[in-house]
Amino acid sequence: MKAIRAHEYCQPDGLKLDDIEPPKPLAGEVLVRVKSAALNFPDVLMIQGTYQVKPPLPFIPGIEVAGVVEALGPGASGPAPGTRVMAQCGMGGFAEYVAAPEAAVSPIPAGMSDEEAAAFALVYQTSYFGLAYRGQLQRGETVLVHSAAGGVGLAAVQIARALGAGKIIGTVGSDDKLGLVREHGADVAVNYQTGNFVDVVKSETGGAGADVIYDPVGGAVSELSTKCIAFEGRLVIIGFTSGQIPTFKGNHILVKNYSVVGLHWGYYRQMKPEKIAQGWRELMELYQRGGLKPHIGGTYPMHRVADAMKHLTSRQAVGKIVLNW
Ligand SMILES: NC(=O)c1ccc[n+]([C@@H]2O[C@H](COP(=O)([O-])OP(=O)(O)OC[C@H]3O[C@@H](n4cnc5c(N)ncnc54)[C@H](OP(=O)(O)O)[C@@H]3O)[C@@H](O)[C@H]2O)c1
């Protein structure tokens, strides 16, 4: 089979298109013939060796895919061969075939395309956990979503709306993304490169601040967010696309009565797998009600994975970028 591989930790141009043996599904695994694979920011970090997960070399990147079940490993009970599925394989997705644990493979709901299915699971689960569980979002509360036109950001905007948030404010890095964020459910969109989002949040909330702040950016954006967080607000740390790790002052957290909470969604698989299953059920209910739809902001043939990664890190990308065989 054809597969994209990192032979050393490298920049996107260092990835190779190799011809290798397809994987054999182990006990409890499902072998999927991949049609589409989503690109995620962690893929770029993983090939550079800067992600919290450092796979041994050589490895095939690609966290999640959509395709068709080819075969079941010993003891796996389904989905049956021929079923259209989305799979969270963790890595190995940028290949013609990938094996994934049965629990990480789900049938694609009717009406969802392969590209949407590939792009759904990671960002929507992350944003659902970030808002509903770690952020404890209540109906009517104000939500500030940073980098709201990005993968997890746009999912967070849609989920906040579906969960009954009050006002949703989204930040973006350029003016051309403002309209998209509003189209997907934000009441207010602000360019945080040229505008002052702290002032916008204060004026939009009558000075009260945002109850939940969803932050995949880190650095100064996180630190500034503590200036516009509400009494008993929750600042949810999702990632560091800025490349900067924020620092917080304990006395400020105490005096203003807010919380800074982290989310490492993948760690729930190990620590609380039952929560993953619960979150997936709740998320699919929201999907069935019609409020959630991945926005495919770009597609590339698999052999152009380096261009797709450069697009993602250029800050020009919106929604999800998908690679197709
Ligand atoms: N905690 C978890 O469990 C979890 C799960 C999934 C992903 N994540 C993390 O969430 C973050 C977002 O992931 P994603 O896949 O959805 O990516 P993404 O949002 O599509 O990432 C690209 C966007 O990041 C923004 N960005 C801000 N500063 C940037 C900079 N200095 N350089 C490049 N981009 C910058 C840009 O949008 P603007 O310019 O419009 O802001 C850019 O378009 C990543 O850090 C990822 O590791 C965490």
The ligand as an SDF file (V2000), in Angstrom:
LIG
                    3D

 48 52  0  0  0  0  0  0  0  0999 V2000
   -6.2580   19.4350   24.0890 N   0  0  0  0  0  0  0  0  0  0  0  0
   -6.6270   18.5230   23.2260 C   0  0  0  0  0  0  0  0  0  0  0  0
   -7.0820   17.4320   23.5680 O   0  0  0  0  0  0  0  0  0  0  0  0
   -6.4840   18.8650   21.7690 C   0  0  0  0  0  0  0  0  0  0  0  0
   -7.1190   18.0950   20.7590 C   0  0  0  0  0  0  0  0  0  0  0  0
   -7.0080   18.5310   19.4210 C   0  0  0  0  0  0  0  0  0  0  0  0
   -6.2290   19.6590   19.1150 C   0  0  0  0  0  0  0  0  0  0  0  0
   -5.6080   20.3240   20.1380 N   0  0  0  0  0  0  0  0  0  0  0  0
   -4.7850   21.5180   19.8850 C   0  0  0  0  0  0  0  0  0  0  0  0
   -5.6390   22.5570   19.4410 O   0  0  0  0  0  0  0  0  0  0  0  0
   -4.8740   23.4650   18.6560 C   0  0  0  0  0  0  0  0  0  0  0  0
   -5.6110   23.7250   17.3660 C   0  0  0  0  0  0  0  0  0  0  0  0
   -5.6370   22.5330   16.5760 O   0  0  0  0  0  0  0  0  0  0  0  0
   -6.3790   22.4770   15.1640 P   0  0  0  0  0  0  0  0  0  0  0  0
   -6.0010   21.1530   14.5610 O   0  0  0  0  0  0  0  0  0  0  0  0
   -7.8030   22.8270   15.3390 O   0  0  0  0  0  0  0  0  0  0  0  0
   -5.6300   23.5900   14.3520 O   0  0  0  0  0  0  0  0  0  0  0  0
   -6.1630   24.9800   13.7540 P   0  0  0  0  0  0  0  0  0  0  0  0
   -6.9870   25.7330   14.7230 O   0  0  0  0  0  0  0  0  0  0  0  0
   -6.7470   24.7310   12.4320 O   0  0  0  0  0  0  0  0  0  0  0  0
   -4.7260   25.6750   13.6840 O   0  0  0  0  0  0  0  0  0  0  0  0
   -4.3570   26.6230   12.8360 C   0  0  0  0  0  0  0  0  0  0  0  0
   -4.7620   28.0170   13.3310 C   0  0  0  0  0  0  0  0  0  0  0  0
   -4.0630   28.3560   14.5350 O   0  0  0  0  0  0  0  0  0  0  0  0
   -4.0770   29.7920   14.6280 C   0  0  0  0  0  0  0  0  0  0  0  0
   -2.7990   30.3310   15.1000 N   0  0  0  0  0  0  0  0  0  0  0  0
   -2.6770   31.2270   16.1120 C   0  0  0  0  0  0  0  0  0  0  0  0
   -1.4130   31.5470   16.2680 N   0  0  0  0  0  0  0  0  0  0  0  0
   -0.7120   30.8830   15.3270 C   0  0  0  0  0  0  0  0  0  0  0  0
    0.6550   30.8370   14.9750 C   0  0  0  0  0  0  0  0  0  0  0  0
    1.5860   31.5540   15.6490 N   0  0  0  0  0  0  0  0  0  0  0  0
    1.0420   30.0560   13.9450 N   0  0  0  0  0  0  0  0  0  0  0  0
    0.1520   29.3000   13.2930 C   0  0  0  0  0  0  0  0  0  0  0  0
   -1.1760   29.2920   13.5840 N   0  0  0  0  0  0  0  0  0  0  0  0
   -1.5950   30.0930   14.5900 C   0  0  0  0  0  0  0  0  0  0  0  0
   -4.3550   30.3000   13.2200 C   0  0  0  0  0  0  0  0  0  0  0  0
   -5.6710   30.8680   13.1920 O   0  0  0  0  0  0  0  0  0  0  0  0
   -5.8950   32.4090   13.6040 P   0  0  0  0  0  0  0  0  0  0  0  0
   -4.7440   33.1740   13.0530 O   0  0  0  0  0  0  0  0  0  0  0  0
   -7.2100   32.7350   12.9690 O   0  0  0  0  0  0  0  0  0  0  0  0
   -5.9550   32.3870   15.0880 O   0  0  0  0  0  0  0  0  0  0  0  0
   -4.3380   29.0560   12.3640 C   0  0  0  0  0  0  0  0  0  0  0  0
   -5.2010   29.1380   11.2480 O   0  0  0  0  0  0  0  0  0  0  0  0
   -3.4920   22.8130   18.4710 C   0  0  0  0  0  0  0  0  0  0  0  0
   -2.5900   23.3680   19.4040 O   0  0  0  0  0  0  0  0  0  0  0  0
   -3.7380   21.3630   18.8050 C   0  0  0  0  0  0  0  0  0  0  0  0
   -2.5610   20.7100   19.2580 O   0  0  0  0  0  0  0  0  0  0  0  0
   -5.7330   19.9500   21.4280 C   0  0  0  0  0  0  0  0  0  0  0  0
  1  2  1  0
  2  3  2  0
  2  4  1  0
  4  5  1  0
  4 48  2  0
  5  6  2  0
  6  7  1  0
  7  8  2  0
  8  9  1  0
  8 48  1  0
  9 10  1  0
  9 46  1  0
 10 11  1  0
 11 12  1  0
 11 44  1  0
 12 13  1  0
 13 14  1  0
 14 15  2  0
 14 16  1  0
 14 17  1  0
 17 18  1  0
 18 19  2  0
 18 20  1  0
 18 21  1  0
 21 22  1  0
 22 23  1  0
 23 24  1  0
 23 42  1  0
 24 25  1  0
 25 26  1  0
 25 36  1  0
 26 27  1  0
 26 35  1  0
 27 28  2  0
 28 29  1  0
 29 30  1  0
 29 35  2  0
 30 31  1  0
 30 32  2  0
 32 33  1  0
 33 34  2  0
 34 35  1  0
 36 37  1  0
 36 42  1  0
 37 38  1  0
 38 39  2  0
 38 40  1  0
 38 41  1  0
 42 43  1  0
 44 45  1  0
 44 46  1  0
 46 47  1  0
M  CHG  2   8   1  16  -1
M  END
$$$$
